[in-house]
Structures are given as structure tokens and as C-alpha cells.
Amino acid sequence: MRSLWKSSLVTLLLSLPFGVIVAAPGAAAESTIKSTINGTGVVVGTVSAPKLFTAAHVYLRGQDKPVTFMVFTAGGKYQAINVLPGTYRITAERRGFAAVPQTITVKAGETVTADLTMNDGPDVAADVNGPATVTGYPGPGPITGDVAFVSDYDKLYPPGPGRVVLERTCMACHGNNFYGLRQYDHAGWEAVVDMMSKRVEGMDTRVPPGKLSPKDRLILIDYMAANFGLDKKKRALHVTVDIPVDEAVLGKAMLIEYDLPKANVANAKPRGQNPYFDDLGNVWSTDRGFPNGVVKLDPRTATFEQFLMPNQGVPHGITIDAKGAVWIGETVGFSLTRLDPDSGKFERFPIDPRGFIKGRGHDPIVDKDQNVWLATIVGNQLTKYDRKTGKIVNYEPPAPNSYPYGLDKDKDGNCILDKMNQLRAKLDDHDGKAVVFTSQNEMIVPYISEWFDTWNISHVVYPGKAVSPKAKQALIDEFRENPDVKVFLSTDAGQDSIDLPEASLTINYDLPWTDATKKQRVNRQDRIDSEMDEVSEVTLQYLGTVEDRKEEILAIKRSYSDQVFGGQIADETEQIRMGHYIYLLTGRDVEGIL
């Protein structure tokens, strides 16, 4: 078994054309299988043992390359294709058996037949993985050391109020083998619980509010100290029966594992995180072990290039922009970091240049404009590196302690934010004044205004009918004459009889029911006395939702209006029919309005 400090970069699953091996019992398997990749070889054979087995693992561990190929047996036979040329230590392994190793040499374009043997061995979960093995955390690696394996869940976690709190609050992330492998006294467990549930050095709480009450906190600490104290032996859950598997399916699979390079420094211990394929088929990964770094793998040759980071920022996710720059999110360094692969130089951008947010960055992605976005899991931020300005901007999700873990983008390359952060992003990207309209009066306007205050966006609010003509004019004058006021926030009451020529952007936070109202909104900035070279309109909506269907209804009404003014039909174009409501709420077109 390999030393546990080795960390694999990437595991690949390939489909093998199983079923063409023909072999008599005890005889070498003959194969007509060919590699599908030029310059590689094939290894086939049978596996014999003194007792029945299913899905044994056949490992080809490279002796001159940092690569391991692993396939499963099916009916006692195995096959591995597209194996890189070189020398391999080959074994068949299974819990309850002892492996008998061989050494083989694979050559390009050739087939090696290697029949393997497994002897009787101990049924110990710590020695060889699955298919029956230790469950849950800390992952696929075997658990070693002085550990007692327990099959009874209730013995490891005695029933009671403390277990209820532990399962509800902690196990969802850490799994069911995290705690039995740790030993602390009462003060130690108190420190651990408080680290996870209180604000530490400016970082947001990891446990959402309401999930761990003061009473539950004490119950949890007492339970952990009583069952996982310094006087307790390390324990891990272990299933004693085989997990059912389908050999026919597994026999067509191959897993390829590449060992991360070990840096030439004392106590080096690589630990890979997220792999990323570049356009040339190379695989990049962060190395969050010691020392921190970034690695580049050519999987066709099993060769690595290593870039050591100048700091221990514990890199997590990784991505590559259109110019080939590599971007990394740091979990402890509180930075978004850029690597120039040509020069090997790193440039760090603090998640919060002010130093207020000690956020843990996770996974970056690049949008269509080559802005780099980072999920800041602790700190409750979506962090953006603005390509135009070269600066960092943070957007806070409205839900407190939402722990944004990862990010994605739509088919057009846009990062999808919640509406409030979309609104803030549009205002941040706009240099001039803007008008923001919403059709929802009492509920949304105060909400938007509160977030504007949080983000220090100077604005005035026009709620509509409750404002006297004198107060209304004062709001208009404040917006038009005060250069520090950036936003005129209004309900649809402001879509008529208000001139705001200083604005060059109208943002529809939501859509009105009529196309005429939508046009009137834009007309607040598009005035004859406007000195703007151009004015813009943006509508915030999510595809495939109620808002999207509302836009479809407006498009239908717009078509009606065009036909009316074209003399083709006469209709009450602004009348909202029941079919519109049904389609809006359910997506079903019961009246044929589309």
C-alpha cells in the first residue's frame, strides 16, 4: 500500500470493450483487444484465489512514472487498455485477501498477459479499500493507525439529545467518521464548537443562525466531551458486508490516478484539490498541502510542472482565462490569486482590500467578459475581479450566512446572481446616474433602499401617491442637482410626469403589466433636454421563471399594439386576460394566448 502522503491529481473513468477475453480456468487469458490511443499498450489476465470474490481491484502502479491504472475483475478476468509504456508493479487486491505482486513491462502497441493470485488475508477495513470499507469521512483513503473499527452506529454515537444536535448541525458537512477519530477534553470541544459557530477574526459564522441555540451548544459540548474525550480510543465506522456491485459494469471501467509531485523541501506533503482541463488537454490543479502550489499535468506522458506559491494561502479552486492566466481562490490567504504560467509569477488580489472581510475563497470561474468571480464561502460574499478596472468588488447575498460554495455561468457566459446583486453589479458598472423602477410598492422599495444604504449607494426614494407635490419636486431636484446622488428609486407612480434627463440608465427591477408602462419608464431619462449621447435600459429577470413568462405576455401585447396601429386588428391591447394570469403562475397556456 502506498504511503498516505501521496495525493492523486485526477481520476479518469474510461469505457473498456469488455467481453472479448477468452480464457480457460487457470490458463492465461488471450485477447484481441487493442489500445485506442497510439503509443500505449494492453494488459490482460485472470485472477485466482482460494475462495470466491467479486470485483477485485487490479492495480498497475508505475515504477518509472507517477501514475497508477486500476481496473476491476469481472468473472475473475481483467483487462486494461491504453496503458502508458513503462514498468509496473501489478497486484490484485480485495479485502479479506493478501496480494501477490508481480512486475511487468508494458510496450507501445503490445499486449502483456499477467495472471495474478490472491491468498487468504485478514478481513480488515484499514488495509485495503472496498467494495466494503470504512464509511464516510475522511474519504477514500484507508484509515490507519491505532483505530478501533465499529459496526454498530449506536456504539460510536450513543443515542440522546447530543447526537440529535450533532447529526442536525455538524454531520451534514463532516460525515459520520470525523468525530470518532478526534479526542479533546471538555475545553477542547468547547473551543471547536465555538470556532464553528461564532464570528472568529471577522469571519462570518459557519453555523447558520437558529441552528444551534445556546442550550443546544451546551448539550453538544457535553456529549462530545463524554464520548470523544482524551480517555477514549479512536474509532471509525466499518461495514462488515460487501456493498452490492455489478461486475459487468465495473469490468468496463478504468481509473487512472496521477501522484502529485512532492516538492523538494522538508516535510513536503502534496494535497490536490480541484482539477481543471485547459484547451490543450492539460490538467491543472491546486496543491493545498505543504508547500502550497499549482501543478500542471500532461496526462498523455504523466509529466508534471510545478509552481510553488510564495505563501501558505491554502489554494482551493482553479480556473484559466482566455489569455492563459491561471486563477486560484485562497481559503486562508483571503485572496484571489493569478499565476502567469510563462513567468511562474503569482499576483495576489485581497478579497477585501480594506481588510474587514476575512473571507475564505473557494472556486473561481471566468465570465464572458473575462471577469473572474470567486465564491467566498466564509465571509458571505461573491467576489469579482473586474477586468476593466483591475479591482476587486464584493457582492453580499441577501441571505445571511448563505455560504456560497461554488459558482456557474449560463450558456451565454454570464454569471447568475440574485437580483439584488445583479442590480448592484449594473450600478457599479455604470458611471452616471440611474433610475430604478419596481412595480411592487410597499414590499420591494424599502428592501432595495435598505441594501442601497448597506452598499453606500446614495439614492432618493419616490414611493408614489403618499408623497406631496412639494416633496416630490424636492426628490427630483435632489437627484438632478446633487452629483453624489446616483439612483432615483421609484415605483411605477414615477413613470409619468417626471423628467430625469441627468440619468443615462433605466433599470427594471421587475416588469410592469403593460408595455406602455415599460416604455414610460424609459422615457423618464430619454428627454428632449437630455445631454446624454446615449441612454440604456436593463431588465433584471431569470430565464424560465414567472418573470420570463411575464416578458412573453408583454411581447404578445406589443404585437397586438403594432397590429392595431398598422390597421390590421382592433383589440383592447392593454386588457389583462385570465389566461395571462394562469400562464404567468403555472406556465400553462390554457387560452391559447401564445
C-alpha positions, 0 to 999 in steps of 0.5 A, a space after each residue: 500500500 502506498 504511503 498516505 502522503 501521496 495525493 492523486 491529481 485526477 481520476 479518469 473513468 474510461 469505457 473498456 470493450 469488455 467481453 472479448 477475453 477468452 480464457 480457460 480456468 487457470 490458463 492465461 487469458 488471450 485477447 484481441 483487444 487493442 489500445 485506442 490511443 497510439 503509443 500505449 499498450 494492453 494488459 490482460 489476465 485472470 485472477 485466482 484465489 482460494 475462495 470466491 470474490 467479486 470485483 477485485 481491484 487490479 492495480 498497475 502502479 508505475 515504477 518509472 512514472 507517477 501514475 497508477 491504472 486500476 481496473 476491476 475483475 469481472 468473472 475473475 478476468 481483467 483487462 486494461 487498455 491504453 496503458 502508458 509504456 513503462 514498468 509496473 508493479 501489478 497486484 490484485 487486491 480485495 479485502 479479506 485477501 493478501 496480494 501477490 505482486 508481480 512486475 511487468 513491462 508494458 510496450 507501445 502497441 503490445 499486449 502483456 498477459 499477467 495472471 495474478 493470485 490472491 491468498 487468504 488475508 485478514 478481513 480488515 477495513 484499514 488495509 485495503 479499500 472496498 467494495 466494503 470499507 470504512 464509511 464516510 469521512 475522511 474519504 477514500 483513503 484507508 484509515 490507519 493507525 491505532 483505530 478501533 473499527 465499529 459496526 454498530 452506529 449506536 456504539 460510536 454515537 450513543 443515542 440522546 439529545 447530543 447526537 440529535 444536535 450533532 447529526 442536525 448541525 455538524 454531520 451534514 458537512 463532516 460525515 459520520 467518521 470525523 468525530 470518532 477519530 478526534 479526542 479533546 477534553 471538555 475545553 477542547 470541544 468547547 473551543 471547536 464548537 465555538 470556532 464553528 459557530 461564532 464570528 472568529 477574526 471577522 469571519 462570518 459564522 459557519 453555523 447558520 443562525 437558529 441552528 444551534 441555540 445556546 442550550 443546544 451548544 451546551 448539550 453538544 459540548 457535553 456529549 462530545 466531551 463524554 464520548 470523544 474525550 482524551 480517555 477514549 480510543 479512536 474509532 471509525 465506522 466499518 461495514 462488515 458486508 460487501 456493498 452490492 456491485 455489478 461486475 459487468 459494469 465495473 469490468 468496463 471501467 478504468 481509473 487512472 490516478 496521477 501522484 502529485 509531485 512532492 516538492 523538494 523541501 522538508 516535510 513536503 506533503 502534496 494535497 490536490 484539490 480541484 482539477 481543471 482541463 485547459 484547451 490543450 488537454 492539460 490538467 491543472 490543479 491546486 496543491 493545498 498541502 505543504 508547500 502550497 502550489 499549482 501543478 500542471 499535468 500532461 496526462 498523455 506522458 504523466 509529466 508534471 510542472 510545478 509552481 510553488 506559491 510564495 505563501 501558505 494561502 491554502 489554494 482551493 479552486 482553479 480556473 484559466 482565462 482566455 489569455 492563459 492566466 491561471 486563477 486560484 481562490 485562497 481559503 486562508 490567504 483571503 485572496 484571489 490569486 493569478 499565476 502567469 504560467 510563462 513567468 511562474 509569477 503569482 499576483 495576489 488580489 485581497 478579497 477585501 482590500 480594506 481588510 474587514 472581510 476575512 473571507 475564505 475563497 473557494 472556486 473561481 470561474 471566468 465570465 464572458 467578459 473575462 471577469 473572474 468571480 470567486 465564491 467566498 464561502 466564509 465571509 458571505 460574499 461573491 467576489 469579482 475581479 473586474 477586468 476593466 478596472 483591475 479591482 476587486 468588488 464584493 457582492 453580499 447575498 441577501 441571505 445571511 450566512 448563505 455560504 456560497 460554495 461554488 459558482 456557474 455561468 449560463 450558456 451565454 457566459 454570464 454569471 447568475 446572481 440574485 437580483 439584488 446583486 445583479 442590480 448592484 453589479 449594473 450600478 457599479 458598472 455604470 458611471 452616471 446616474 440611474 433610475 430604478 423602477 419596481 412595480 411592487 410598492 410597499 414590499 420591494 422599495 424599502 428592501 432595495 433602499 435598505 441594501 442601497 444604504 448597506 452598499 453606500 449607494 446614495 439614492 432618493 426614494 419616490 414611493 408614489 401617491 403618499 408623497 406631496 407635490 412639494 416633496 416630490 419636486 424636492 426628490 427630483 431636484 435632489 437627484 438632478 442637482 446633487 452629483 453624489 446622488 446616483 439612483 432615483 428609486 421609484 415605483 411605477 407612480 414615477 413613470 409619468 410626469 417626471 423628467 430625469 434627463 441627468 440619468 443615462 440608465 433605466 433599470 427594471 427591477 421587475 416588469 410592469 403589466 403593460 408595455 406602455 408602462 415599460 416604455 414610460 419608464 424609459 422615457 423618464 431619462 430619454 428627454 428632449 433636454 437630455 445631454 446624454 449621447 446615449 441612454 440604456 435600459 436593463 431588465 433584471 429577470 431569470 430565464 424560465 421563471 414567472 418573470 420570463 413568462 411575464 416578458 412573453 405576455 408583454 411581447 404578445 401585447 406589443 404585437 397586438 399594439 403594432 397590429 392595431 396601429 398598422 390597421 390590421 386588428 382592433 383589440 383592447 391591447 392593454 386588457 389583462 386576460 385570465 389566461 395571462 394570469 394562469 400562464 404567468 403562475 403555472 406556465 400553462 397556456 390554457 387560452 391559447 394566448 401564445 
